[in-house]
Amino acid sequence: MLLAGIELDLSKIGDTVKYLLVFGLFAVSAYALIWPSIQKLLKGGPKLPRRPASSDFKREGVDRSSDTPPPAGFAAHLQIVEETAPNANTKVWWEYAKAEMTEAEVAIAEAKLARQPQPPTTEG
């Protein structure tokens, strides 16, 4: 009659199973949803794409690096254009420089512009 002294309370077993199920579902969801984020933080955060070194950078259709210095005499050429056409604006200076005009060519172009009739100004 050993079994006569064992008493089973099925309601307590049911509550225990419910708690185990809830805990198990929480553990599975935490492992699936939260653990990857924690791993990323522990490994140093999200990985950013590697920025190419400046010597690696090449534009399409251009056979030079972005760090290539200007040709020798470039600044001197711009200074000549600016001094030869002191009354011109930066847009005109830039057009002369892109055309690789000499000092004489800039002076001739400025003389031609000076001979053109100016539009009348309205003073009121």
Order of alpha helices (4+ residues) and beta strands (2+ residues): alpha-alpha-alpha-alpha-alpha
